[in-house]
Amino acid sequence: MFGKKTQQSSDLTSPENVKKGQQVYDRIVSGKCKTKDVTAELDATYGRKPKRG
């Protein structure tokens, strides 16, 4: 389709991404990650651009 951007999703079940996600989760539950930084940290971990809004 012309003029449409395609969104490529991350495979969150790959071993590499599971490990990355676990590390972020550990930071969240240990209190090392501030609440407002959680989304930004997950976006950075999985290589996603933050949503505008």
N, CA, C and O of each residue as an XYZ file, in Angstrom:
212
protein
N       0.836     -1.173      0.000
C       0.000      0.000      0.000
C       0.883      1.237      0.000
O       1.890      1.297      0.704
N       0.501      2.198     -0.779
C       1.270      3.420     -0.880
C       0.904      4.381      0.239
O      -0.264      4.519      0.602
N       1.923      5.045      0.781
C       1.693      6.063      1.793
C       1.383      5.536      3.176
O       1.153      6.320      4.097
N       1.371      4.239      3.342
C       1.093      3.666      4.659
C       2.397      3.156      5.245
O       3.198      2.505      4.575
N       2.581      3.472      6.510
C       3.758      2.970      7.200
C       3.409      1.631      7.831
O       2.328      1.450      8.391
N       4.331      0.714      7.730
C       4.106     -0.579      8.358
C       4.806     -0.591      9.707
O       5.900     -0.048      9.857
N       4.178     -1.203     10.665
C       4.752     -1.308     11.990
C       5.284     -2.713     12.165
O       4.554     -3.697     12.043
N       6.553     -2.785     12.448
C       7.175     -4.086     12.639
C       7.149     -4.409     14.127
O       7.671     -3.644     14.937
N       6.557     -5.514     14.484
C       6.459     -5.865     15.892
C       7.693     -6.648     16.321
O       8.351     -7.312     15.519
N       7.979     -6.547     17.600
C       9.104     -7.272     18.181
C       8.629     -8.653     18.613
O       7.503     -8.815     19.085
N       9.484     -9.628     18.451
C       9.169    -10.961     18.958
C       9.585    -10.997     20.420
O      10.752    -11.226     20.741
N       8.624    -10.768     21.299
C       8.917    -10.688     22.718
C       9.188    -12.051     23.339
O       9.563    -12.138     24.508
N       8.998    -13.121     22.559
C       9.216    -14.465     23.091
C      10.591    -15.025     22.744
O      10.930    -16.132     23.164
N      11.389    -14.269     21.980
C      12.729    -14.768     21.664
C      13.565    -14.782     22.942
O      13.357    -13.946     23.821
N      14.495    -15.705     23.055
C      15.297    -15.798     24.277
C      15.993    -14.482     24.647
O      16.087    -14.140     25.826
N      16.476    -13.752     23.646
C      17.160    -12.486     23.917
C      16.205    -11.466     24.520
O      16.545    -10.788     25.489
N      15.005    -11.356     23.943
C      14.035    -10.383     24.432
C      13.444    -10.781     25.778
O      13.112     -9.914     26.587
N      13.310    -12.076     26.027
C      12.832    -12.526     27.339
C      13.849    -12.118     28.404
O      13.476    -11.640     29.476
N      15.119    -12.306     28.107
C      16.170    -11.937     29.057
C      16.168    -10.426     29.297
O      16.276     -9.983     30.441
N      16.047     -9.637     28.235
C      16.001     -8.180     28.370
C      14.797     -7.754     29.201
O      14.910     -6.905     30.085
N      13.651     -8.348     28.912
C      12.435     -8.018     29.645
C      12.542     -8.376     31.112
O      12.049     -7.642     31.969
N      13.178     -9.492     31.409
C      13.360     -9.905     32.801
C      14.245     -8.925     33.546
O      14.002     -8.627     34.715
N      15.277     -8.420     32.870
C      16.160     -7.448     33.506
C      15.410     -6.156     33.817
O      15.600     -5.574     34.885
N      14.562     -5.702     32.899
C      13.762     -4.500     33.143
C      12.780     -4.758     34.285
O      12.616     -3.917     35.168
N      12.138     -5.906     34.266
C      11.187     -6.263     35.328
C      11.881     -6.260     36.694
O      11.342     -5.741     37.671
N      13.068     -6.838     36.750
C      13.817     -6.875     38.010
C      14.114     -5.460     38.508
O      14.042     -5.193     39.707
N      14.449     -4.554     37.580
C      14.705     -3.160     37.967
C      13.433     -2.498     38.487
O      13.482     -1.716     39.436
N      12.305     -2.808     37.874
C      11.034     -2.211     38.290
C      10.672     -2.659     39.706
O      10.368     -1.827     40.561
N      10.705     -3.977     39.958
C      10.279     -4.487     41.266
C      11.275     -4.160     42.376
O      10.906     -4.133     43.550
N      12.528     -3.912     42.014
C      13.516     -3.567     43.032
C      13.482     -2.079     43.368
O      14.130     -1.638     44.317
N      12.719     -1.303     42.584
C      12.606      0.125     42.842
C      13.685      0.954     42.176
O      13.763      2.160     42.411
N      14.519      0.340     41.351
C      15.580      1.076     40.670
C      15.070      1.831     39.451
O      15.757      2.708     38.925
N      13.884      1.497     39.010
C      13.287      2.149     37.850
C      12.104      2.976     38.332
O      11.174      2.448     38.942
N      12.145      4.257     38.060
C      11.054      5.148     38.466
C       9.813      4.826     37.648
O       9.918      4.389     36.502
N       8.646      5.038     38.229
C       7.377      4.720     37.559
C       7.273      5.405     36.212
O       6.858      4.784     35.234
N       7.643      6.677     36.143
C       7.514      7.407     34.880
C       8.517      6.935     33.831
O       8.345      7.217     32.645
N       9.550      6.229     34.245
C      10.576      5.768     33.318
C      10.327      4.363     32.790
O      11.049      3.909     31.903
N       9.330      3.667     33.307
C       9.088      2.280     32.929
C       8.814      2.150     31.436
O       9.434      1.328     30.761
N       7.903      2.945     30.923
C       7.563      2.860     29.498
C       8.763      3.200     28.633
O       9.031      2.518     27.644
N       9.482      4.242     28.996
C      10.659      4.638     28.228
C      11.721      3.545     28.259
O      12.381      3.276     27.255
N      11.876      2.930     29.403
C      12.874      1.869     29.519
C      12.485      0.647     28.685
O      13.335      0.047     28.026
N      11.210      0.281     28.712
C      10.747     -0.842     27.893
C      10.869     -0.523     26.405
O      11.277     -1.379     25.620
N      10.518      0.698     26.014
C      10.660      1.104     24.615
C      12.113      0.989     24.169
O      12.401      0.465     23.093
N      13.021      1.481     25.000
C      14.442      1.418     24.662
C      14.939     -0.024     24.607
O      15.747     -0.375     23.748
N      14.460     -0.846     25.516
C      14.887     -2.246     25.567
C      14.520     -2.995     24.301
O      15.316     -3.767     23.766
N      13.296     -2.757     23.827
C      12.814     -3.486     22.657
C      12.967     -2.707     21.360
O      12.474     -3.140     20.319
N      13.647     -1.559     21.408
C      13.916     -0.795     20.203
C      12.695     -0.157     19.597
O      12.615     -0.004     18.378
N      11.742      0.218     20.422
C      10.519      0.861     19.932
C      10.619      2.358     20.126
O      11.326      2.848     21.007
N       9.899      3.067     19.288
C       9.835      4.516     19.436
C       8.681      4.821     20.380
O       7.635      4.175     20.313
N       8.866      5.803     21.261
C       7.773      6.148     22.177
C       6.558      6.674     21.433
O       6.679      7.314     20.388
N       5.385      6.394     21.990
C       4.141      6.860     21.381
C       3.977      8.336     21.654
O       4.328      8.830     22.726
N       3.450      9.022     20.688
C       3.139     10.442     20.882
C       1.776     10.546     21.499
O       0.898      9.721     21.248
N       1.604     11.570     22.310
C       0.268     11.699     22.849
C       0.240     12.594     23.963
O      -0.821     12.822     24.546
